[in-house]
Amino acid sequence: MRPAPSVILLTTLIGVGQGLFAALYTAQVFDRIGLIQGPTSPVFYPLGCAIALAFLAVGLGASFFHLGRPERAWRAAAMWRTSWLSREVIVLPAFMSCVFLYGMGHYLGWPQHRIVPGVDATLVIGALGIVLCALLFLCTGMIYACLKFLQEWHTPLTVINYLLFGSASGLMLATAYAAIVEPGVVRFFAAWAVGFTLAALVGRGASLVRNARLKPRSTLQTAIGVKHPRIVQSSQGFMGGSFNTREFFHDMSSAWMRSVKWMFLLAVFPIPLALLAAGLLGGVPALLAVAFLVQYAGLLAERWFFFAQANHPQNLYYQRIS
Amino acid sequence: MTQLALVIDLNVCVGCHACVTSCKEWNTSGAAGYLSDDNPYGKDPTGTFFNRVQTFEVGEYPNTQTVHFPKSCLHCEDPPCVPVCPTGASYKRKEDGIVLVDYDKCIGCKYCAWACPYGVREIDEHQHVMTKCTLCVDRVYDQTLPESERKPACVMACPTNARLFGDIHDPESGVSKAIQDNGGYQLMPEWGTHPANHYLPRHKQEIKVREEDLERVDNPLKVDGRLPKPALKSPSLDDVTSW
């Protein structure tokens, strides 16, 4: 497949927004239970939600560039019974509203007014937000995982990796954000960020190993229904390009693919972790921001690779111009 | 239930592309709007087509067969492109099984093209919506056309009658009989899409000639042959010719 920049931006940016919101809510829950000394700055939650919303909104905006007819985008909510894309279109704005309400609640001081002992309105809204956050990861991942003949994507690992990558990058941002606004919770977020980054390494490693061993189920024999071991295309039927030759081929060499793979494996996992450790131990908060930026850049490469690696069976029909 | 479909006979397709041009001509002139082209006469021509004829070489030289292979939307009975559409623009008609795109609802997200293993959907780069073979739904029900012409444009154009059109759910229809009699098959059966369009396989064209077809064993004319052949010098009937 040819990776579309709009979809790469959408999936990575909303992942960061989701992860950041999940980080904020986790901090509040842990604080309420009494496991950590929670943030005291009044702007911590509202500003954090504003940043998460900004990532989600830019991601949503990027997705419009993928559409041929963006003015009709509202129609995409119609087929939620069958289409994961439609479900994502519904869950994303619902999640964004929850993040907005959650941040607004903190800004208006709702946590001081308990509904029942120990529980305030933001805790309830946040819980709903976490559910929607998880559903959004599920929808985003299932858009790709449900296409069974794109064998590289048709695995639960796709959904798991979307969840792990989004959470890891969001937690990385939360760490950098906390270093500026609320240094008391930096180590709490950093621990989560390290955990999710390592989990993502396991998940992505598993999918890389799986995909390297895939055997395509469709062959030229099944594509044209001729049972002969040697079939070559002598003409795809037209001499110029077409949608089929543009959309489904990335036209990059295998050396490029390999270098992108190693680039993202380095930029998403070891480098941000090293920067995180250096920033925490050396007491340089700027390094935490760099760690997030490097990991995000690595995620862009990871997403590019994710799309490019998928080998569409339609490519069997478009092999030779003559 | 009706399932309209094409049956394509690979034995007689000569790869002339008449179906491709006829399809383009009909569908670019229809009420649904044009099928755009870019640089049609330039260096890198590109355009929207619903139908393609591809060519494959099967076997190793000198024992090769050239297979011309027309490919358009197969109107799957379980179309993977339909449930993924977020707007409902991509749908399968209940009454005749034709898979269509509602151009007024399509947002051009291309998800359906990703979900089609056959690569038969093409986005129109200027109308910004997904387009595909309609099985000439605007021809096959058109009462103003004579009944013999209520067929897809590609079927009308085919000079060798390699394209048959009809209801594959009706066991008495010509297409059903063609599938049954010739072992018609579907493309990429491994994905469970159950394409409605079928292909009739190549079979080896061989003329079997037996000795007795050329010469009858009981040919009465050969009875003479059993008589001893007269010598060259022996007198003949007219005294001129010899046996």
HADDOCK unambig.tbl for C-alpha pairs under 7 A between the chains (distance, minus, plus):
assign (segid A and resid 66 and name CA) (segid B and resid 109 and name CA) 6.30 0.50 0.50
assign (segid A and resid 67 and name CA) (segid B and resid 107 and name CA) 6.06 0.50 0.50
assign (segid A and resid 67 and name CA) (segid B and resid 108 and name CA) 5.19 0.50 0.50
assign (segid A and resid 67 and name CA) (segid B and resid 109 and name CA) 4.77 0.50 0.50
assign (segid A and resid 68 and name CA) (segid B and resid 107 and name CA) 5.88 0.50 0.50
assign (segid A and resid 68 and name CA) (segid B and resid 108 and name CA) 4.27 0.50 0.50
assign (segid A and resid 68 and name CA) (segid B and resid 109 and name CA) 6.40 0.50 0.50
assign (segid A and resid 68 and name CA) (segid B and resid 128 and name CA) 4.52 0.50 0.50
assign (segid A and resid 68 and name CA) (segid B and resid 129 and name CA) 6.32 0.50 0.50
assign (segid A and resid 69 and name CA) (segid B and resid 107 and name CA) 4.63 0.50 0.50
assign (segid A and resid 69 and name CA) (segid B and resid 108 and name CA) 5.77 0.50 0.50
assign (segid A and resid 69 and name CA) (segid B and resid 128 and name CA) 6.25 0.50 0.50
assign (segid A and resid 70 and name CA) (segid B and resid 107 and name CA) 6.44 0.50 0.50
assign (segid A and resid 72 and name CA) (segid B and resid 107 and name CA) 5.77 0.50 0.50
assign (segid A and resid 73 and name CA) (segid B and resid 107 and name CA) 6.25 0.50 0.50
assign (segid A and resid 75 and name CA) (segid B and resid 87 and name CA) 5.18 0.50 0.50
assign (segid A and resid 76 and name CA) (segid B and resid 86 and name CA) 4.65 0.50 0.50
assign (segid A and resid 76 and name CA) (segid B and resid 87 and name CA) 4.43 0.50 0.50
assign (segid A and resid 77 and name CA) (segid B and resid 86 and name CA) 6.46 0.50 0.50
assign (segid A and resid 77 and name CA) (segid B and resid 87 and name CA) 6.61 0.50 0.50
assign (segid A and resid 78 and name CA) (segid B and resid 86 and name CA) 6.34 0.50 0.50
assign (segid A and resid 78 and name CA) (segid B and resid 87 and name CA) 5.24 0.50 0.50
assign (segid A and resid 78 and name CA) (segid B and resid 88 and name CA) 6.82 0.50 0.50
assign (segid A and resid 79 and name CA) (segid B and resid 86 and name CA) 5.09 0.50 0.50
assign (segid A and resid 79 and name CA) (segid B and resid 87 and name CA) 5.71 0.50 0.50
assign (segid A and resid 79 and name CA) (segid B and resid 88 and name CA) 5.99 0.50 0.50
assign (segid A and resid 82 and name CA) (segid B and resid 83 and name CA) 5.17 0.50 0.50
assign (segid A and resid 82 and name CA) (segid B and resid 84 and name CA) 6.45 0.50 0.50
assign (segid A and resid 83 and name CA) (segid B and resid 83 and name CA) 5.73 0.50 0.50
assign (segid A and resid 83 and name CA) (segid B and resid 84 and name CA) 4.43 0.50 0.50
assign (segid A and resid 83 and name CA) (segid B and resid 85 and name CA) 6.11 0.50 0.50
assign (segid A and resid 83 and name CA) (segid B and resid 86 and name CA) 5.57 0.50 0.50
assign (segid A and resid 84 and name CA) (segid B and resid 84 and name CA) 6.88 0.50 0.50
assign (segid A and resid 85 and name CA) (segid B and resid 86 and name CA) 5.79 0.50 0.50
assign (segid A and resid 86 and name CA) (segid B and resid 86 and name CA) 4.46 0.50 0.50
assign (segid A and resid 147 and name CA) (segid B and resid 115 and name CA) 6.14 0.50 0.50
assign (segid A and resid 149 and name CA) (segid B and resid 117 and name CA) 6.78 0.50 0.50
assign (segid A and resid 149 and name CA) (segid B and resid 191 and name CA) 6.94 0.50 0.50
assign (segid A and resid 218 and name CA) (segid B and resid 188 and name CA) 6.63 0.50 0.50
assign (segid A and resid 222 and name CA) (segid B and resid 187 and name CA) 6.20 0.50 0.50
assign (segid A and resid 222 and name CA) (segid B and resid 188 and name CA) 4.87 0.50 0.50
assign (segid A and resid 223 and name CA) (segid B and resid 187 and name CA) 5.58 0.50 0.50
assign (segid A and resid 223 and name CA) (segid B and resid 188 and name CA) 5.27 0.50 0.50
assign (segid A and resid 224 and name CA) (segid B and resid 187 and name CA) 6.10 0.50 0.50
assign (segid A and resid 225 and name CA) (segid B and resid 187 and name CA) 5.98 0.50 0.50
assign (segid A and resid 228 and name CA) (segid B and resid 58 and name CA) 6.86 0.50 0.50
assign (segid A and resid 228 and name CA) (segid B and resid 59 and name CA) 6.90 0.50 0.50
assign (segid A and resid 230 and name CA) (segid B and resid 58 and name CA) 5.99 0.50 0.50
assign (segid A and resid 230 and name CA) (segid B and resid 59 and name CA) 5.30 0.50 0.50
assign (segid A and resid 231 and name CA) (segid B and resid 56 and name CA) 6.65 0.50 0.50
assign (segid A and resid 231 and name CA) (segid B and resid 57 and name CA) 5.69 0.50 0.50
assign (segid A and resid 231 and name CA) (segid B and resid 58 and name CA) 4.51 0.50 0.50
assign (segid A and resid 231 and name CA) (segid B and resid 59 and name CA) 6.30 0.50 0.50
assign (segid A and resid 232 and name CA) (segid B and resid 56 and name CA) 5.64 0.50 0.50
assign (segid A and resid 232 and name CA) (segid B and resid 57 and name CA) 5.30 0.50 0.50
assign (segid A and resid 232 and name CA) (segid B and resid 58 and name CA) 6.60 0.50 0.50
assign (segid A and resid 233 and name CA) (segid B and resid 55 and name CA) 6.00 0.50 0.50
assign (segid A and resid 233 and name CA) (segid B and resid 56 and name CA) 4.20 0.50 0.50
assign (segid A and resid 233 and name CA) (segid B and resid 57 and name CA) 6.03 0.50 0.50
assign (segid A and resid 234 and name CA) (segid B and resid 55 and name CA) 5.49 0.50 0.50
assign (segid A and resid 234 and name CA) (segid B and resid 56 and name CA) 5.26 0.50 0.50
assign (segid A and resid 234 and name CA) (segid B and resid 57 and name CA) 6.31 0.50 0.50
assign (segid A and resid 235 and name CA) (segid B and resid 54 and name CA) 5.55 0.50 0.50
assign (segid A and resid 235 and name CA) (segid B and resid 55 and name CA) 4.95 0.50 0.50
assign (segid A and resid 235 and name CA) (segid B and resid 56 and name CA) 6.86 0.50 0.50
assign (segid A and resid 236 and name CA) (segid B and resid 54 and name CA) 4.75 0.50 0.50
assign (segid A and resid 236 and name CA) (segid B and resid 55 and name CA) 6.53 0.50 0.50
assign (segid A and resid 237 and name CA) (segid B and resid 52 and name CA) 5.86 0.50 0.50
assign (segid A and resid 237 and name CA) (segid B and resid 53 and name CA) 5.14 0.50 0.50
assign (segid A and resid 237 and name CA) (segid B and resid 54 and name CA) 4.49 0.50 0.50
assign (segid A and resid 237 and name CA) (segid B and resid 55 and name CA) 7.00 0.50 0.50
assign (segid A and resid 240 and name CA) (segid B and resid 44 and name CA) 5.36 0.50 0.50
assign (segid A and resid 240 and name CA) (segid B and resid 45 and name CA) 4.96 0.50 0.50
assign (segid A and resid 240 and name CA) (segid B and resid 46 and name CA) 5.54 0.50 0.50
assign (segid A and resid 241 and name CA) (segid B and resid 45 and name CA) 6.85 0.50 0.50
assign (segid A and resid 241 and name CA) (segid B and resid 46 and name CA) 5.38 0.50 0.50
assign (segid A and resid 242 and name CA) (segid B and resid 46 and name CA) 5.51 0.50 0.50
assign (segid A and resid 242 and name CA) (segid B and resid 47 and name CA) 6.31 0.50 0.50
assign (segid A and resid 243 and name CA) (segid B and resid 122 and name CA) 5.62 0.50 0.50
assign (segid A and resid 243 and name CA) (segid B and resid 123 and name CA) 6.45 0.50 0.50
assign (segid A and resid 244 and name CA) (segid B and resid 119 and name CA) 6.48 0.50 0.50
assign (segid A and resid 244 and name CA) (segid B and resid 122 and name CA) 6.85 0.50 0.50
assign (segid A and resid 313 and name CA) (segid B and resid 117 and name CA) 5.48 0.50 0.50
assign (segid A and resid 314 and name CA) (segid B and resid 117 and name CA) 5.28 0.50 0.50
assign (segid A and resid 314 and name CA) (segid B and resid 118 and name CA) 4.93 0.50 0.50
assign (segid A and resid 314 and name CA) (segid B and resid 119 and name CA) 4.78 0.50 0.50
